[in-house]
């Protein structure tokens, strides 16, 4: 476990976003799918079985929450463009104890506490 001295306190909105995302099955699948490689919404939906409309809605919600980032904008031969998304963190650790909910990212180390 990381030493507390190495952890940077994050905004409460981040913990709220993480809490919402992990409680939503399709958003959890999207976050898992984009852990190692940037993917288009179509690639994510094909891999996870999420309906395309749900995929677009949840990818954009996760991007708005700061949990996904646009890794690449691709221009096709026909002149259309689309985005590839990747998770904005490598690993998250979540703890619920007497001090509240803690969420931190191992790279870079950061912590968030929400009081109960």
C-alpha positions as CSV (number, residue, x, y, z in Angstrom):
1,X,0.0,0.0,0.0
2,X,1.2,3.5,-0.7
3,X,2.3,5.8,2.1
4,X,-0.1,8.6,2.9
5,X,2.6,11.2,2.5
6,X,2.9,10.2,-1.2
7,X,-0.9,10.7,-1.9
8,X,-2.4,13.9,-3.3
9,X,-6.0,14.7,-2.1
10,X,-8.4,14.9,-5.1
11,X,-11.7,16.7,-5.5
12,X,-14.9,15.1,-4.1
13,X,-16.4,15.1,-7.6
14,X,-13.8,12.4,-8.6
15,X,-15.0,10.0,-5.9
16,X,-18.6,10.7,-6.9
17,X,-17.7,9.9,-10.6
18,X,-15.9,6.7,-9.7
19,X,-18.8,5.6,-7.4
20,X,-21.3,6.2,-10.2
21,X,-19.2,4.5,-12.9
22,X,-18.5,1.3,-10.9
23,X,-22.1,1.0,-10.0
24,X,-23.1,1.0,-13.7
25,X,-22.5,-2.4,-15.4
26,X,-21.9,-1.0,-18.9
27,X,-19.6,1.8,-17.6
28,X,-17.6,-0.8,-15.7
29,X,-17.3,-2.9,-18.9
30,X,-16.2,0.2,-20.8
31,X,-13.5,1.1,-18.2
32,X,-12.2,-2.5,-18.3
33,X,-12.2,-2.5,-22.1
34,X,-10.1,0.7,-22.4
35,X,-7.6,-0.2,-19.7
36,X,-4.7,-1.1,-22.0
37,X,-5.6,0.1,-25.5
38,X,-7.5,3.1,-27.0
39,X,-10.7,2.0,-28.7
40,X,-13.5,3.5,-30.7
41,X,-17.1,3.3,-29.3
42,X,-17.8,0.7,-32.0
43,X,-14.8,-1.5,-30.9
44,X,-15.8,-1.2,-27.2
45,X,-19.4,-2.2,-28.0
46,X,-18.3,-5.1,-30.2
47,X,-16.0,-6.4,-27.5
48,X,-18.3,-6.0,-24.5
49,X,-21.8,-6.7,-26.1
50,X,-23.0,-3.2,-25.0
51,X,-25.7,-1.8,-27.4
52,X,-24.2,1.0,-29.5
53,X,-26.6,3.7,-28.2
54,X,-25.7,2.8,-24.6
55,X,-22.0,2.7,-25.5
56,X,-22.0,6.2,-27.0
57,X,-24.0,7.6,-24.0
58,X,-21.8,5.9,-21.4
59,X,-18.5,6.7,-23.1
60,X,-19.4,10.4,-23.3
61,X,-20.6,10.3,-19.7
62,X,-17.3,8.7,-18.6
63,X,-15.3,11.3,-20.6
64,X,-17.3,14.1,-19.1
65,X,-16.5,12.7,-15.6
66,X,-12.8,12.6,-16.5
67,X,-12.5,8.8,-16.3
68,X,-11.9,8.4,-20.0
69,X,-9.8,10.5,-22.3
70,X,-9.6,10.9,-26.0
71,X,-6.4,9.2,-27.0
72,X,-6.6,9.6,-30.8
73,X,-8.8,11.2,-33.5
74,X,-8.9,9.1,-36.6
75,X,-9.7,10.4,-40.1
76,X,-11.0,7.8,-42.4
77,X,-10.3,7.6,-46.2
78,X,-13.8,8.9,-46.8
79,X,-13.2,12.0,-44.7
80,X,-15.1,11.0,-41.6
81,X,-13.5,11.2,-38.2
82,X,-14.0,9.3,-35.0
83,X,-12.4,9.2,-31.6
84,X,-10.6,6.5,-29.7
85,X,-10.8,6.5,-25.9
86,X,-8.6,5.2,-23.2
87,X,-9.1,5.0,-19.4
88,X,-7.6,8.0,-17.6
89,X,-6.0,5.9,-14.9
90,X,-4.1,2.6,-14.6
91,X,-5.3,1.3,-11.2
92,X,-7.8,2.6,-8.7
93,X,-8.0,1.5,-5.1
94,X,-11.2,2.0,-3.3
95,X,-11.7,1.7,0.5
96,X,-14.7,2.2,2.7
97,X,-14.0,2.4,6.4
98,X,-14.9,4.5,9.4
99,X,-13.3,7.5,7.8
100,X,-15.5,7.4,4.7
101,X,-14.8,6.5,1.1
102,X,-11.3,6.6,-0.1
103,X,-10.4,6.5,-3.8
104,X,-6.8,6.8,-5.1
105,X,-4.9,6.3,-8.3
106,X,-1.6,4.4,-8.0
107,X,0.0,6.4,-10.9
108,X,0.3,9.1,-9.9
109,X,-0.5,8.4,-6.2
110,X,-3.5,10.4,-5.1
111,X,-6.2,10.0,-2.5
112,X,-9.7,11.2,-2.0
113,X,-11.7,11.1,1.2
114,X,-15.4,11.6,1.5
115,X,-16.6,11.9,5.1
116,X,-19.5,9.7,6.1
